[in-house]
Amino acid sequence: MRFLSAVISTMGALALTLACPSSASAQAKAQSPAQALINLYQAAQQIIKDPAGDYEKGKNPDFPYPSQMQAQWDASMAAYGNNLSTQERALFPACAAHLNAAITDMEIGERIKTNQPTEAAQQDAQTRFSEAPGEVAQCSAAIELAQSEIGSTPSQPQQGVVDSSGANESTPTGSASGEPQAGGDPNSDNGSGNAGGSPTPPLQGAADANGGNGSAIAGSASEAALPGSIDWTPALDPLQTYLANEWQRVVNDPKNKDWAADNAGNTLTLELQPGQLPELLSATGSRSYVFNAIMQDGRLPATSFPNGSTLTSVSIAPTFFVKNAPGKVRTRLKYYERDGSFKSYRVAM
């Protein structure tokens, strides 16, 4: 229902734009739809990663950064909505609706978590938190298109107040999606039918040339193939495969056979440094306690950074499910480094 409301709002704004094209001066101030969508995508990633960090209780708006990015998107649609290509029209408004629904989930959840200490209220907050990543995961095709239109290395958005015309046109880096599957191919973002499940994209806000805490940003196969790009997938395969196999082992334990499907997933966020054991940054989800045993059993492999890398730290955030979601198209995540940025893109299997 929240997504449907967001769709109606987004499509309504687009319809108004089509009926009343904006002036040239308004267009001069507004960002392109592709850039505004990536900004909104980044805001959704940021609030999912750290909702408390965006919350300014008592202020209006109380989540100024997401509100700023939403205003930029609205301004872009007011200026350019009637100029969207057929492909953009099919993807961008629907993606924006998903992103707005995710932001709303996180904002309401954080308000509840902060202001309503009852057990029922806290459960409601966690439910909302768990729904937001699924909304953002619907945007992969739209973000890939937007990224291809603006280039591979947009700059970071300023987190200041923006007016409805879209002023303060700073731009963010996009974040990558996908992490290892729990069992089977460690780089697949959908399972093959075995218990253990499929991952959802790690959703992380940008803080530097990479994402927050060194998380990957959106890249492309064409850029990865250019001279000077460094392939990271082989370096990450041992860790991803180990995590996938260990999760699979726990899920397949007969004593856990009655575990119900876990639509929200269980996310493990790890910081990686060359030659060191992964550092646990966070673990979330109803079965996230499984990660504690995996992290402490003494067999977790250290990560060797690839030759030529200039990075000192990166992070990954795989999400594991108790059971696979049926019907998803399987893709494989490929990592690479270029010009000091940690990037990834997905390819069909």
Beta strands, then each sheet from edge to edge (+ up, - down):
strand 1: 217-218
strand 2: 230-231
strand 3: 266-272
strand 4: 279-284
strand 5: 314-316
strand 6: 319-320
strand 7: 331-338
strand 8: 341-348
sheet 1: 1+ 8+ 7- 2+
sheet 2: 4+ 3- 5+
sheet 3: 4+ 3- 6+
end
